[in-house]
Amino acid sequence: MSRLALIVLLLLVAASLLVGAHWYLAQRLVLEPGLAPPWRGVLLGVVAGLGASLVLQPLAERGPAPRLARLLAWPAAVWMGLVFLLLVLLGVSDAALWLLGSAALAASGAADAEASAAGARAAGVVAIALVAAAWGLRSALRPPQLRRVEIALARWPKALDGFRIVQISDVHIGPLLGRRFSEQLVARVNALAPDLVAITGDLVDGAVRRLAADVEPFARLGARHGVFFVTGNHDHYSDADAWAEHVAGLGLRVLRNERVCIRAGGAAFDLIGVDDHRGDWVGGGGEDLPKALHGRDAARPAVLLAHDPSTFKRASALGVDLQISGHTHGGQIWPFGALVRLVIPFVAGRYRRNGAELYVSRGAGFWGPPMRLFAPAEIGELVLRCAAADGPGLHPYPDRPPRVGEERLR
């Protein structure tokens, strides 16, 4: 199938799902409860208008009117999250009513009683969805929490025990998160005084010409051994080549299927970075792990930066000691994480395979709905330990006490 045919097919599927979802919402929340005019017409118009915003906003984002795109962005994004919650709740209630024998109940009652029950169900679903959406909005718009994780690696040099990598991932600078968020994120990362900063993809949602000023604060990121960036799928959708050139101009070291050797304290490790594997979908390259690993000294430990944790299935068999990833957002809005797990078994936190370690960040920002439900945003501080070390505080990278409000894991 040609690329154009595939794009057309995907657009048709997306349009069908969008129309079907909104028809289902209108049926369950407006028509079945038997709302009287003019409320029925008003609510049907609201549902149709907000549904249309989901199509108009991305079109406006690519048009000549950025103000219009930003004006549409918030209602469209909030509605996207609310639609998801409404669909989940209605689906659960439909299943519950089916199990309870709602057909028999409806057959034995009057039409008014059936409409009254449908109205009560609709009111309950909307109320719960609004509360969950408000909670999700509050969680998403709070500053990312600091999540400190200590990872002991069998091959990690004793001289580098306590080496700290601060990871930020899935920032999604774009229509909803702009320069102010960038500045706050950079200030918090720099306050940690990390040994190395890793940005593991999905930095942006949009073209360089629109977002250059919003991303500019990342030029002030600093770390003892440098700031490194690998592409995510959304960076590729936004022209990864242009963004790689731009962030390199800001002082970030871009790793595109390549590696660098990090030396300190008489020891060394390889830092490897790969493009997101979806890059080849849009003609902007893609993951090439064999190329990135080719010719390296296998005696040195290897830390891999890869946006998609699915890469771990391959990397863990190729001598990588630690992979640092993002992409999943930890599911972002419960229970979406369960659906993510069907495709990517590594959703959030630590995993181990073939003796290798994986850490998956829940991300610092959000994509789509400005909501996070049971999946808070994070800045990751990964403390790498030598499994054979005598204990913390003995080497050039000493331990430190936990900071107020941070989540600390071992």
Secondary structure by P-SEA (a helix, b strand, c coil): ccaaaaaaaaaaaaaaaaaaaaaaaaaacccccccccaaaaaaaaaaaaaaaaaaaaaaaaacccaaaaaaaaaaaaaaaaaaaaaaaaaaaaaaaaaaaaaaaaaaaccaaaaaaaaaaaaaaaaaaaaaaaaaaaaaaaccbbbbbbbbbbccccccccbbbbbbbccccccccccaaaaaaaaaaaaaacccbbbbccccccccccccccccccccccccccbbbbbbcaaaaaacaaaaaaaaaaabbbbbccbbbbbbcccbbbbbbbbcccccccccccccccccccccccccbbbbbbcccccaaaaaaaccccbbbbccccccccccaaaaaaacccccccccccccbbbbbbcccccccccccccbbbbbcbbbbbccccccccccccccccccccccccc
